[in-house]
């Protein structure tokens, strides 16, 4: 038994090393900060050709079961991809579509929708995203106010969903609603009559979407899940999304730290590299510790999250990870600006792009403070039970 465990662990390690090499090669050839700059402020938030290339490499199917054309892997593998892509500021909505929407659809009760849409997600033909948030600060799976009125053969949806990541080029939305006092999760195509999408810019040049549904008709065949299963599918999608977004935060922090170290080694002041000044060395060491702590928690939680025995444990793990990685990325990127001196505050300096990305990721799916509060509340419940 022990030999089989060691063999499996070695196989996983080899597989993940190959995956990391594959993503690193992709970022060298196919994406960089120059590409991210070109896409800032455009409605084409990401490159469809790059999305299809990711599909060809199998990354969009990492969390999709093999029975539906995916790789059937787990969060550690998806974290490897997200972490490496974030180092290059790749704008593709990996977390919004390949993690959150895919998880909600997979965990839903409709096998017909899984058979129809999961293979197309894996192939990069469609890019659905999750539309669940309605008010600022309501980052968890709180009861939605969007109403679904049952009709013969379907539902009429009325309400607004805000802060939808990846909405600009989304082909469909997984919309949470309430029908007969029960939670329901719907598949709503972008071109559904009565659906209107508006975009608002973010600090990092990407965009959030606001989806307004006015008497939008959705057939019963487009119900992904209802009742407790819908609530669990949404909660799982949000926890997994927060976890893989944390991997992105780690990638942003790592690259920002590397860029800053290179600058400290090459910038000369008073006849010597500024990296030789002890005060700056101490600051760099502090940032290195924060980066390494976040990476260690990331590896540990991604391994444990998929096997969490219950929803409360899963939520606590996700909150622990998101809080740690948000704090680390914000500290590293903010101090990286200072380490660059005056040039760090200019738009031409790439380090500013990493700070802006960290600001958006740290706030998305719950801030560090919100996740610390949830973690504390969940732990107090576990201690009392």
BALOBA-1460 file (C-alpha; in Angstrom, 3 decimals):
// residues 385
<rec num="1" residu="x" x="0.000" y="0.000" z="0.000"/>
<rec num="2" residu="x" x="2.804" y="2.412" z="0.933"/>
<rec num="3" residu="x" x="4.629" y="1.610" z="-2.320"/>
<rec num="4" residu="x" x="1.505" y="2.386" z="-4.338"/>
<rec num="5" residu="x" x="1.104" y="5.747" z="-2.552"/>
<rec num="6" residu="x" x="4.739" y="6.679" z="-3.206"/>
<rec num="7" residu="x" x="4.388" y="5.636" z="-6.847"/>
<rec num="8" residu="x" x="1.226" y="7.688" z="-7.284"/>
<rec num="9" residu="x" x="2.829" y="10.711" z="-5.615"/>
<rec num="10" residu="x" x="5.845" y="10.456" z="-7.917"/>
<rec num="11" residu="x" x="3.585" y="10.148" z="-10.944"/>
<rec num="12" residu="x" x="1.617" y="13.217" z="-9.872"/>
<rec num="13" residu="x" x="4.844" y="15.142" z="-9.368"/>
<rec num="14" residu="x" x="6.107" y="14.222" z="-12.832"/>
<rec num="15" residu="x" x="2.786" y="15.102" z="-14.428"/>
<rec num="16" residu="x" x="2.667" y="18.464" z="-12.695"/>
<rec num="17" residu="x" x="6.261" y="19.258" z="-13.631"/>
<rec num="18" residu="x" x="5.435" y="18.589" z="-17.276"/>
<rec num="19" residu="x" x="2.330" y="20.760" z="-16.992"/>
<rec num="20" residu="x" x="4.337" y="23.610" z="-15.462"/>
<rec num="21" residu="x" x="6.888" y="23.359" z="-18.295"/>
<rec num="22" residu="x" x="4.068" y="23.457" z="-20.837"/>
<rec num="23" residu="x" x="2.548" y="26.619" z="-19.374"/>
<rec num="24" residu="x" x="5.956" y="28.285" z="-19.074"/>
<rec num="25" residu="x" x="6.652" y="27.546" z="-22.753"/>
<rec num="26" residu="x" x="3.254" y="28.973" z="-23.702"/>
<rec num="27" residu="x" x="3.871" y="32.212" z="-21.829"/>
<rec num="28" residu="x" x="7.279" y="32.627" z="-23.454"/>
<rec num="29" residu="x" x="5.868" y="32.178" z="-26.966"/>
<rec num="30" residu="x" x="2.293" y="33.354" z="-26.730"/>
<rec num="31" residu="x" x="1.736" y="35.988" z="-24.065"/>
<rec num="32" residu="x" x="3.553" y="38.794" z="-22.306"/>
<rec num="33" residu="x" x="2.906" y="42.184" z="-20.742"/>
<rec num="34" residu="x" x="2.982" y="43.818" z="-24.182"/>
<rec num="35" residu="x" x="-0.032" y="41.728" z="-25.219"/>
<rec num="36" residu="x" x="-1.783" y="42.598" z="-21.960"/>
<rec num="37" residu="x" x="-1.187" y="46.287" z="-22.654"/>
<rec num="38" residu="x" x="-2.640" y="46.021" z="-26.168"/>
<rec num="39" residu="x" x="-5.879" y="44.562" z="-24.825"/>
<rec num="40" residu="x" x="-6.361" y="47.069" z="-22.007"/>
<rec num="41" residu="x" x="-9.536" y="49.092" z="-22.432"/>
<rec num="42" residu="x" x="-10.808" y="47.139" z="-25.446"/>
<rec num="43" residu="x" x="-14.075" y="45.200" z="-25.636"/>
<rec num="44" residu="x" x="-12.021" y="42.245" z="-26.865"/>
<rec num="45" residu="x" x="-10.779" y="41.614" z="-23.369"/>
<rec num="46" residu="x" x="-8.773" y="38.579" z="-24.382"/>
<rec num="47" residu="x" x="-7.427" y="36.904" z="-27.497"/>
<rec num="48" residu="x" x="-9.724" y="34.183" z="-28.862"/>
<rec num="49" residu="x" x="-6.765" y="32.542" z="-30.608"/>
<rec num="50" residu="x" x="-4.937" y="32.247" z="-27.297"/>
<rec num="51" residu="x" x="-8.085" y="30.800" z="-25.697"/>
<rec num="52" residu="x" x="-8.309" y="28.146" z="-28.397"/>
<rec num="53" residu="x" x="-4.626" y="27.351" z="-27.925"/>
<rec num="54" residu="x" x="-5.251" y="26.821" z="-24.209"/>
<rec num="55" residu="x" x="-8.061" y="24.479" z="-25.161"/>
<rec num="56" residu="x" x="-5.771" y="22.517" z="-27.476"/>
<rec num="57" residu="x" x="-3.319" y="22.128" z="-24.598"/>
<rec num="58" residu="x" x="-6.124" y="20.709" z="-22.465"/>
<rec num="59" residu="x" x="-6.119" y="23.398" z="-19.784"/>
<rec num="60" residu="x" x="-9.807" y="24.286" z="-20.140"/>
<rec num="61" residu="x" x="-10.697" y="20.683" z="-19.367"/>
<rec num="62" residu="x" x="-8.556" y="20.178" z="-16.272"/>
<rec num="63" residu="x" x="-11.594" y="20.150" z="-13.967"/>
<rec num="64" residu="x" x="-13.929" y="18.448" z="-16.448"/>
<rec num="65" residu="x" x="-14.519" y="14.697" z="-15.958"/>
<rec num="66" residu="x" x="-13.023" y="12.406" z="-18.572"/>
<rec num="67" residu="x" x="-16.530" y="11.165" z="-19.428"/>
<rec num="68" residu="x" x="-17.255" y="14.639" z="-20.819"/>
<rec num="69" residu="x" x="-13.995" y="15.086" z="-22.716"/>
<rec num="70" residu="x" x="-11.899" y="16.646" z="-19.971"/>
<rec num="71" residu="x" x="-8.710" y="15.593" z="-18.218"/>
<rec num="72" residu="x" x="-10.392" y="14.806" z="-14.900"/>
<rec num="73" residu="x" x="-7.565" y="16.349" z="-12.877"/>
<rec num="74" residu="x" x="-7.855" y="18.616" z="-9.855"/>
<rec num="75" residu="x" x="-7.273" y="22.011" z="-8.330"/>
<rec num="76" residu="x" x="-3.477" y="21.570" z="-7.905"/>
<rec num="77" residu="x" x="-3.125" y="21.187" z="-11.685"/>
<rec num="78" residu="x" x="-5.428" y="24.124" z="-12.401"/>
<rec num="79" residu="x" x="-3.462" y="26.167" z="-9.876"/>
<rec num="80" residu="x" x="-0.235" y="25.462" z="-11.758"/>
<rec num="81" residu="x" x="-1.741" y="26.841" z="-14.959"/>
<rec num="82" residu="x" x="-3.318" y="29.897" z="-13.313"/>
<rec num="83" residu="x" x="-0.183" y="30.761" z="-11.364"/>
<rec num="84" residu="x" x="2.056" y="30.671" z="-14.413"/>
<rec num="85" residu="x" x="-0.366" y="32.578" z="-16.664"/>
<rec num="86" residu="x" x="-0.735" y="35.282" z="-14.017"/>
<rec num="87" residu="x" x="3.019" y="35.865" z="-14.105"/>
<rec num="88" residu="x" x="2.557" y="37.052" z="-17.687"/>
<rec num="89" residu="x" x="-0.700" y="38.901" z="-16.899"/>
<rec num="90" residu="x" x="-2.572" y="36.705" z="-19.391"/>
<rec num="91" residu="x" x="-6.072" y="38.250" z="-19.635"/>
<rec num="92" residu="x" x="-7.983" y="35.078" z="-20.546"/>
<rec num="93" residu="x" x="-10.857" y="34.295" z="-18.087"/>
<rec num="94" residu="x" x="-9.482" y="30.985" z="-16.868"/>
<rec num="95" residu="x" x="-10.941" y="31.253" z="-13.367"/>
<rec num="96" residu="x" x="-14.267" y="32.782" z="-14.408"/>
<rec num="97" residu="x" x="-14.977" y="30.204" z="-17.117"/>
<rec num="98" residu="x" x="-12.799" y="27.097" z="-16.801"/>
<rec num="99" residu="x" x="-13.077" y="27.001" z="-12.996"/>
<rec num="100" residu="x" x="-16.220" y="28.684" z="-11.705"/>
<rec num="101" residu="x" x="-18.677" y="28.133" z="-14.550"/>
<rec num="102" residu="x" x="-17.320" y="24.651" z="-15.226"/>
<rec num="103" residu="x" x="-17.541" y="23.675" z="-11.552"/>
<rec num="104" residu="x" x="-21.119" y="24.929" z="-11.221"/>
<rec num="105" residu="x" x="-22.181" y="23.085" z="-14.365"/>
<rec num="106" residu="x" x="-20.416" y="19.870" z="-13.332"/>
<rec num="107" residu="x" x="-21.902" y="19.967" z="-9.826"/>
<rec num="108" residu="x" x="-25.394" y="20.696" z="-11.160"/>
<rec num="109" residu="x" x="-28.057" y="18.069" z="-11.596"/>
<rec num="110" residu="x" x="-28.619" y="18.284" z="-15.339"/>
<rec num="111" residu="x" x="-26.746" y="15.520" z="-17.138"/>
<rec num="112" residu="x" x="-28.201" y="16.726" z="-20.442"/>
<rec num="113" residu="x" x="-26.598" y="20.149" z="-20.016"/>
<rec num="114" residu="x" x="-23.307" y="18.571" z="-18.950"/>
<rec num="115" residu="x" x="-23.242" y="16.381" z="-22.060"/>
<rec num="116" residu="x" x="-24.128" y="19.311" z="-24.285"/>
<rec num="117" residu="x" x="-21.864" y="22.044" z="-22.935"/>
<rec num="118" residu="x" x="-18.858" y="20.563" z="-21.115"/>
<rec num="119" residu="x" x="-17.217" y="19.151" z="-24.279"/>
<rec num="120" residu="x" x="-17.660" y="22.534" z="-25.958"/>
<rec num="121" residu="x" x="-16.047" y="24.285" z="-22.994"/>
<rec num="122" residu="x" x="-13.115" y="21.874" z="-23.171"/>
<rec num="123" residu="x" x="-12.742" y="22.578" z="-26.894"/>
<rec num="124" residu="x" x="-12.777" y="26.347" z="-26.361"/>
<rec num="125" residu="x" x="-15.898" y="26.747" z="-28.489"/>
<rec num="126" residu="x" x="-17.850" y="28.487" z="-25.727"/>
<rec num="127" residu="x" x="-16.832" y="30.485" z="-22.653"/>
<rec num="128" residu="x" x="-19.674" y="30.652" z="-20.123"/>
<rec num="129" residu="x" x="-19.266" y="32.610" z="-16.893"/>
<rec num="130" residu="x" x="-21.010" y="32.664" z="-13.534"/>
<rec num="131" residu="x" x="-23.468" y="35.507" z="-12.834"/>
<rec num="132" residu="x" x="-24.280" y="35.425" z="-9.133"/>
<rec num="133" residu="x" x="-23.401" y="38.727" z="-7.420"/>
<rec num="134" residu="x" x="-26.001" y="41.490" z="-7.149"/>
<rec num="135" residu="x" x="-24.673" y="44.066" z="-4.697"/>
<rec num="136" residu="x" x="-21.220" y="45.361" z="-3.805"/>
<rec num="137" residu="x" x="-19.708" y="43.522" z="-0.875"/>
<rec num="138" residu="x" x="-22.043" y="40.524" z="-1.174"/>
<rec num="139" residu="x" x="-19.229" y="38.211" z="-2.221"/>
<rec num="140" residu="x" x="-20.537" y="34.862" z="-0.958"/>
<rec num="141" residu="x" x="-23.511" y="32.794" z="-2.131"/>
<rec num="142" residu="x" x="-26.108" y="34.900" z="-0.300"/>
<rec num="143" residu="x" x="-29.725" y="34.455" z="-1.399"/>
<rec num="144" residu="x" x="-30.280" y="36.215" z="-4.728"/>
<rec num="145" residu="x" x="-33.093" y="38.675" z="-5.356"/>
<rec num="146" residu="x" x="-33.336" y="37.849" z="-9.057"/>
<rec num="147" residu="x" x="-36.717" y="36.180" z="-9.464"/>
<rec num="148" residu="x" x="-37.686" y="33.304" z="-11.725"/>
<rec num="149" residu="x" x="-41.434" y="33.044" z="-12.270"/>
<rec num="150" residu="x" x="-42.470" y="29.510" z="-13.291"/>
<rec num="151" residu="x" x="-44.401" y="29.334" z="-16.546"/>
<rec num="152" residu="x" x="-45.580" y="26.489" z="-18.700"/>
<rec num="153" residu="x" x="-42.428" y="24.949" z="-20.106"/>
<rec num="154" residu="x" x="-39.993" y="27.325" z="-18.412"/>
<rec num="155" residu="x" x="-39.364" y="30.454" z="-16.370"/>
<rec num="156" residu="x" x="-39.488" y="34.226" z="-16.750"/>
<rec num="157" residu="x" x="-36.417" y="35.899" z="-15.224"/>
<rec num="158" residu="x" x="-36.314" y="39.441" z="-13.896"/>
<rec num="159" residu="x" x="-33.404" y="41.046" z="-12.075"/>
<rec num="160" residu="x" x="-29.834" y="42.284" z="-12.328"/>
<rec num="161" residu="x" x="-26.481" y="40.548" z="-11.850"/>
<rec num="162" residu="x" x="-23.380" y="42.691" z="-11.383"/>
<rec num="163" residu="x" x="-19.600" y="42.361" z="-11.224"/>
<rec num="164" residu="x" x="-19.510" y="39.459" z="-13.710"/>
<rec num="165" residu="x" x="-15.904" y="38.559" z="-14.508"/>
<rec num="166" residu="x" x="-15.176" y="37.510" z="-18.092"/>
<rec num="167" residu="x" x="-18.498" y="38.901" z="-19.311"/>
<rec num="168" residu="x" x="-17.231" y="40.892" z="-22.297"/>
<rec num="169" residu="x" x="-16.813" y="37.840" z="-24.548"/>
<rec num="170" residu="x" x="-18.945" y="35.341" z="-22.629"/>
<rec num="171" residu="x" x="-21.201" y="33.137" z="-24.719"/>
<rec num="172" residu="x" x="-23.543" y="32.240" z="-21.854"/>
<rec num="173" residu="x" x="-24.214" y="33.001" z="-18.196"/>
<rec num="174" residu="x" x="-24.905" y="30.657" z="-15.310"/>
<rec num="175" residu="x" x="-27.429" y="32.764" z="-13.436"/>
<rec num="176" residu="x" x="-28.500" y="32.199" z="-9.828"/>
<rec num="177" residu="x" x="-32.133" y="33.008" z="-9.029"/>
<rec num="178" residu="x" x="-35.010" y="32.234" z="-6.695"/>
<rec num="179" residu="x" x="-38.091" y="30.320" z="-7.848"/>
<rec num="180" residu="x" x="-40.857" y="29.431" z="-5.385"/>
<rec num="181" residu="x" x="-38.517" y="30.348" z="-2.496"/>
<rec num="182" residu="x" x="-35.909" y="27.838" z="-3.704"/>
<rec num="183" residu="x" x="-32.509" y="28.579" z="-5.258"/>
<rec num="184" residu="x" x="-32.206" y="27.735" z="-8.952"/>
<rec num="185" residu="x" x="-29.240" y="27.910" z="-11.305"/>
<rec num="186" residu="x" x="-30.007" y="28.647" z="-14.974"/>
<rec num="187" residu="x" x="-28.079" y="28.448" z="-18.227"/>
<rec num="188" residu="x" x="-28.850" y="31.730" z="-20.020"/>
<rec num="189" residu="x" x="-27.451" y="32.224" z="-23.529"/>
<rec num="190" residu="x" x="-25.979" y="35.650" z="-24.236"/>
<rec num="191" residu="x" x="-28.455" y="36.293" z="-27.055"/>
<rec num="192" residu="x" x="-31.518" y="35.449" z="-24.952"/>
<rec num="193" residu="x" x="-34.352" y="37.908" z="-25.600"/>
<rec num="194" residu="x" x="-34.659" y="40.267" z="-22.642"/>
<rec num="195" residu="x" x="-30.991" y="39.961" z="-21.654"/>
<rec num="196" residu="x" x="-28.882" y="43.136" z="-21.786"/>
<rec num="197" residu="x" x="-25.177" y="43.292" z="-20.952"/>
<rec num="198" residu="x" x="-23.266" y="46.421" z="-19.974"/>
<rec num="199" residu="x" x="-19.546" y="46.647" z="-19.215"/>
<rec num="200" residu="x" x="-17.632" y="48.713" z="-16.665"/>
<rec num="201" residu="x" x="-13.832" y="49.125" z="-16.615"/>
<rec num="202" residu="x" x="-11.604" y="47.823" z="-13.833"/>
<rec num="203" residu="x" x="-8.314" y="49.145" z="-12.517"/>
<rec num="204" residu="x" x="-6.316" y="46.524" z="-14.430"/>
<rec num="205" residu="x" x="-7.909" y="47.298" z="-17.801"/>
<rec num="206" residu="x" x="-10.331" y="44.395" z="-17.744"/>
<rec num="207" residu="x" x="-14.088" y="44.741" z="-17.369"/>
<rec num="208" residu="x" x="-16.912" y="43.540" z="-15.182"/>
<rec num="209" residu="x" x="-20.316" y="42.960" z="-16.718"/>
<rec num="210" residu="x" x="-23.791" y="43.923" z="-15.540"/>
<rec num="211" residu="x" x="-26.470" y="41.561" z="-16.831"/>
<rec num="212" residu="x" x="-30.040" y="42.888" z="-16.768"/>
<rec num="213" residu="x" x="-32.789" y="40.348" z="-17.361"/>
<rec num="214" residu="x" x="-36.204" y="41.756" z="-18.221"/>
<rec num="215" residu="x" x="-38.895" y="39.126" z="-18.789"/>
<rec num="216" residu="x" x="-36.199" y="36.813" z="-20.148"/>
<rec num="217" residu="x" x="-37.687" y="33.427" z="-20.982"/>
<rec num="218" residu="x" x="-35.649" y="30.331" z="-20.146"/>
<rec num="219" residu="x" x="-36.874" y="26.813" z="-20.818"/>
<rec num="220" residu="x" x="-36.939" y="24.110" z="-18.147"/>
<rec num="221" residu="x" x="-34.257" y="22.260" z="-20.109"/>
<rec num="222" residu="x" x="-31.873" y="25.079" z="-19.192"/>
<rec num="223" residu="x" x="-32.180" y="24.550" z="-15.445"/>
<rec num="224" residu="x" x="-28.729" y="23.452" z="-14.240"/>
<rec num="225" residu="x" x="-29.768" y="22.717" z="-10.663"/>
<rec num="226" residu="x" x="-32.442" y="23.599" z="-8.134"/>
<rec num="227" residu="x" x="-32.878" y="23.501" z="-4.374"/>
<rec num="228" residu="x" x="-29.974" y="22.366" z="-2.163"/>
<rec num="229" residu="x" x="-28.051" y="21.090" z="-5.182"/>
<rec num="230" residu="x" x="-28.110" y="24.555" z="-6.758"/>
<rec num="231" residu="x" x="-26.904" y="26.129" z="-3.509"/>
<rec num="232" residu="x" x="-24.082" y="23.588" z="-3.190"/>
<rec num="233" residu="x" x="-23.036" y="23.955" z="-6.845"/>
<rec num="234" residu="x" x="-22.815" y="27.734" z="-6.461"/>
<rec num="235" residu="x" x="-20.938" y="27.565" z="-3.152"/>
<rec num="236" residu="x" x="-18.480" y="25.033" z="-4.579"/>
<rec num="237" residu="x" x="-17.881" y="27.188" z="-7.649"/>
<rec num="238" residu="x" x="-17.166" y="30.250" z="-5.505"/>
<rec num="239" residu="x" x="-14.790" y="28.387" z="-3.192"/>
<rec num="240" residu="x" x="-12.901" y="26.821" z="-6.081"/>
<rec num="241" residu="x" x="-12.817" y="30.183" z="-7.848"/>
<rec num="242" residu="x" x="-11.361" y="31.886" z="-4.770"/>
<rec num="243" residu="x" x="-8.734" y="29.150" z="-4.489"/>
<rec num="244" residu="x" x="-7.538" y="29.388" z="-8.094"/>
<rec num="245" residu="x" x="-7.711" y="33.196" z="-7.995"/>
<rec num="246" residu="x" x="-5.307" y="32.842" z="-5.059"/>
<rec num="247" residu="x" x="-2.955" y="30.959" z="-7.366"/>
<rec num="248" residu="x" x="-3.131" y="33.940" z="-9.718"/>
<rec num="249" residu="x" x="-2.305" y="36.252" z="-6.813"/>
<rec num="250" residu="x" x="0.741" y="34.108" z="-6.037"/>
<rec num="251" residu="x" x="1.882" y="34.300" z="-9.645"/>
<rec num="252" residu="x" x="1.481" y="38.088" z="-9.690"/>
<rec num="253" residu="x" x="3.428" y="38.438" z="-6.430"/>
<rec num="254" residu="x" x="6.230" y="36.145" z="-7.602"/>
<rec num="255" residu="x" x="6.780" y="37.974" z="-10.867"/>
<rec num="256" residu="x" x="6.553" y="41.411" z="-9.246"/>
<rec num="257" residu="x" x="9.193" y="40.311" z="-6.731"/>
<rec num="258" residu="x" x="11.488" y="39.031" z="-9.503"/>
<rec num="259" residu="x" x="11.148" y="42.260" z="-11.465"/>
<rec num="260" residu="x" x="11.964" y="44.251" z="-8.339"/>
<rec num="261" residu="x" x="15.051" y="42.155" z="-7.553"/>
<rec num="262" residu="x" x="16.334" y="42.677" z="-11.086"/>
<rec num="263" residu="x" x="15.842" y="46.425" z="-10.681"/>
<rec num="264" residu="x" x="17.681" y="46.455" z="-7.345"/>
<rec num="265" residu="x" x="20.611" y="44.702" z="-9.005"/>
<rec num="266" residu="x" x="20.842" y="47.042" z="-12.000"/>
<rec num="267" residu="x" x="19.820" y="50.479" z="-10.671"/>
<rec num="268" residu="x" x="22.950" y="52.347" z="-9.628"/>
<rec num="269" residu="x" x="22.922" y="55.134" z="-7.043"/>
<rec num="270" residu="x" x="25.944" y="56.725" z="-5.357"/>
<rec num="271" residu="x" x="28.174" y="54.565" z="-7.515"/>
<rec num="272" residu="x" x="26.766" y="51.190" z="-6.467"/>
<rec num="273" residu="x" x="23.651" y="49.042" z="-7.136"/>
<rec num="274" residu="x" x="20.858" y="50.039" z="-4.780"/>
<rec num="275" residu="x" x="20.422" y="46.362" z="-3.923"/>
<rec num="276" residu="x" x="23.629" y="46.632" z="-1.905"/>
<rec num="277" residu="x" x="21.934" y="48.976" z="0.585"/>
<rec num="278" residu="x" x="21.057" y="47.083" z="3.728"/>
<rec num="279" residu="x" x="17.693" y="48.800" z="4.260"/>
<rec num="280" residu="x" x="16.494" y="47.668" z="0.839"/>
<rec num="281" residu="x" x="17.867" y="44.174" z="1.401"/>
<rec num="282" residu="x" x="15.785" y="43.885" z="4.581"/>
<rec num="283" residu="x" x="12.651" y="44.975" z="2.746"/>
<rec num="284" residu="x" x="13.332" y="42.483" z="-0.013"/>
<rec num="285" residu="x" x="13.730" y="39.674" z="2.533"/>
<rec num="286" residu="x" x="10.409" y="40.594" z="4.141"/>
<rec num="287" residu="x" x="8.692" y="40.417" z="0.762"/>
<rec num="288" residu="x" x="10.361" y="37.109" z="-0.011"/>
<rec num="289" residu="x" x="8.990" y="35.651" z="3.229"/>
<rec num="290" residu="x" x="5.458" y="36.834" z="2.418"/>
<rec num="291" residu="x" x="5.701" y="35.354" z="-1.071"/>
<rec num="292" residu="x" x="6.967" y="32.017" z="0.195"/>
<rec num="293" residu="x" x="4.340" y="31.780" z="2.938"/>
<rec num="294" residu="x" x="1.582" y="32.398" z="0.402"/>
<rec num="295" residu="x" x="3.016" y="29.770" z="-1.935"/>
<rec num="296" residu="x" x="3.230" y="27.192" z="0.842"/>
<rec num="297" residu="x" x="-0.389" y="27.769" z="1.900"/>
<rec num="298" residu="x" x="-1.457" y="27.623" z="-1.753"/>
<rec num="299" residu="x" x="0.119" y="24.208" z="-2.319"/>
<rec num="300" residu="x" x="-1.291" y="22.833" z="0.907"/>
<rec num="301" residu="x" x="-4.857" y="24.083" z="0.428"/>
<rec num="302" residu="x" x="-5.169" y="23.138" z="-3.246"/>
<rec num="303" residu="x" x="-4.230" y="19.576" z="-2.322"/>
<rec num="304" residu="x" x="-6.808" y="19.452" z="0.474"/>
<rec num="305" residu="x" x="-9.674" y="21.415" z="-1.037"/>
<rec num="306" residu="x" x="-10.938" y="18.843" z="-3.514"/>
<rec num="307" residu="x" x="-11.124" y="16.202" z="-0.775"/>
<rec num="308" residu="x" x="-12.798" y="18.426" z="1.842"/>
<rec num="309" residu="x" x="-15.294" y="16.258" z="3.767"/>
<rec num="310" residu="x" x="-18.010" y="18.930" z="3.938"/>
<rec num="311" residu="x" x="-18.962" y="22.397" z="2.725"/>
<rec num="312" residu="x" x="-17.833" y="24.121" z="5.933"/>
<rec num="313" residu="x" x="-14.334" y="22.645" z="5.726"/>
<rec num="314" residu="x" x="-14.119" y="23.559" z="2.057"/>
<rec num="315" residu="x" x="-15.182" y="27.140" z="2.761"/>
<rec num="316" residu="x" x="-12.703" y="27.491" z="5.636"/>
<rec num="317" residu="x" x="-9.844" y="26.238" z="3.469"/>
<rec num="318" residu="x" x="-10.759" y="28.602" z="0.622"/>
<rec num="319" residu="x" x="-11.008" y="31.575" z="2.992"/>
<rec num="320" residu="x" x="-7.679" y="30.793" z="4.653"/>
<rec num="321" residu="x" x="-6.000" y="30.681" z="1.251"/>
<rec num="322" residu="x" x="-7.633" y="33.777" z="-0.256"/>
<rec num="323" residu="x" x="-6.875" y="35.898" z="2.813"/>
<rec num="324" residu="x" x="-3.208" y="34.885" z="2.882"/>
<rec num="325" residu="x" x="-2.581" y="35.312" z="-0.853"/>
<rec num="326" residu="x" x="-4.465" y="38.620" z="-1.087"/>
<rec num="327" residu="x" x="-2.424" y="40.150" z="1.728"/>
<rec num="328" residu="x" x="0.859" y="38.836" z="0.307"/>
<rec num="329" residu="x" x="0.218" y="39.995" z="-3.263"/>
<rec num="330" residu="x" x="-0.897" y="43.459" z="-2.197"/>
<rec num="331" residu="x" x="2.116" y="43.921" z="0.056"/>
<rec num="332" residu="x" x="4.613" y="42.678" z="-2.515"/>
<rec num="333" residu="x" x="3.227" y="44.742" z="-5.400"/>
<rec num="334" residu="x" x="2.779" y="47.921" z="-3.370"/>
<rec num="335" residu="x" x="6.310" y="47.786" z="-2.009"/>
<rec num="336" residu="x" x="7.608" y="46.857" z="-5.449"/>
<rec num="337" residu="x" x="6.370" y="50.238" z="-6.662"/>
<rec num="338" residu="x" x="8.361" y="51.913" z="-3.886"/>
<rec num="339" residu="x" x="11.477" y="49.867" z="-4.586"/>
<rec num="340" residu="x" x="11.359" y="51.149" z="-8.166"/>
<rec num="341" residu="x" x="11.330" y="54.738" z="-6.931"/>
<rec num="342" residu="x" x="9.771" y="57.414" z="-9.121"/>
<rec num="343" residu="x" x="9.779" y="55.218" z="-12.222"/>
<rec num="344" residu="x" x="7.488" y="52.730" z="-10.474"/>
<rec num="345" residu="x" x="4.650" y="55.245" z="-10.483"/>
<rec num="346" residu="x" x="4.731" y="55.731" z="-14.260"/>
<rec num="347" residu="x" x="2.380" y="53.921" z="-16.612"/>
<rec num="348" residu="x" x="5.291" y="52.835" z="-18.807"/>
<rec num="349" residu="x" x="6.768" y="50.703" z="-16.019"/>
<rec num="350" residu="x" x="5.397" y="47.155" z="-16.034"/>
<rec num="351" residu="x" x="5.461" y="46.866" z="-12.254"/>
<rec num="352" residu="x" x="2.372" y="49.070" z="-12.104"/>
<rec num="353" residu="x" x="0.427" y="46.519" z="-14.136"/>
<rec num="354" residu="x" x="1.115" y="43.898" z="-11.487"/>
<rec num="355" residu="x" x="-0.122" y="46.163" z="-8.706"/>
<rec num="356" residu="x" x="-3.339" y="46.889" z="-10.591"/>
<rec num="357" residu="x" x="-3.931" y="43.200" z="-11.229"/>
<rec num="358" residu="x" x="-3.306" y="42.404" z="-7.569"/>
<rec num="359" residu="x" x="-5.780" y="45.092" z="-6.504"/>
<rec num="360" residu="x" x="-8.530" y="43.591" z="-8.657"/>
<rec num="361" residu="x" x="-7.839" y="39.967" z="-7.745"/>
<rec num="362" residu="x" x="-7.571" y="40.721" z="-4.026"/>
<rec num="363" residu="x" x="-11.011" y="42.354" z="-4.006"/>
<rec num="364" residu="x" x="-12.713" y="39.833" z="-6.304"/>
<rec num="365" residu="x" x="-14.525" y="36.917" z="-4.625"/>
<rec num="366" residu="x" x="-14.019" y="38.448" z="-1.202"/>
<rec num="367" residu="x" x="-11.284" y="40.596" z="0.311"/>
<rec num="368" residu="x" x="-8.738" y="39.349" z="2.816"/>
<rec num="369" residu="x" x="-10.725" y="40.915" z="5.663"/>
<rec num="370" residu="x" x="-13.977" y="39.271" z="4.572"/>
<rec num="371" residu="x" x="-12.326" y="35.876" z="4.276"/>
<rec num="372" residu="x" x="-10.656" y="36.190" z="7.671"/>
<rec num="373" residu="x" x="-14.056" y="36.888" z="9.182"/>
<rec num="374" residu="x" x="-15.591" y="33.873" z="7.455"/>
<rec num="375" residu="x" x="-12.691" y="31.668" z="8.501"/>
<rec num="376" residu="x" x="-13.040" y="32.793" z="12.129"/>
<rec num="377" residu="x" x="-16.803" y="32.209" z="12.069"/>
<rec num="378" residu="x" x="-16.443" y="28.738" z="10.585"/>
<rec num="379" residu="x" x="-13.751" y="27.790" z="13.087"/>
<rec num="380" residu="x" x="-15.877" y="28.966" z="16.018"/>
<rec num="381" residu="x" x="-18.737" y="26.792" z="14.761"/>
<rec num="382" residu="x" x="-16.419" y="23.778" z="14.447"/>
<rec num="383" residu="x" x="-15.084" y="24.338" z="17.962"/>
<rec num="384" residu="x" x="-18.594" y="24.519" z="19.415"/>
<rec num="385" residu="x" x="-19.828" y="21.388" z="17.621"/>
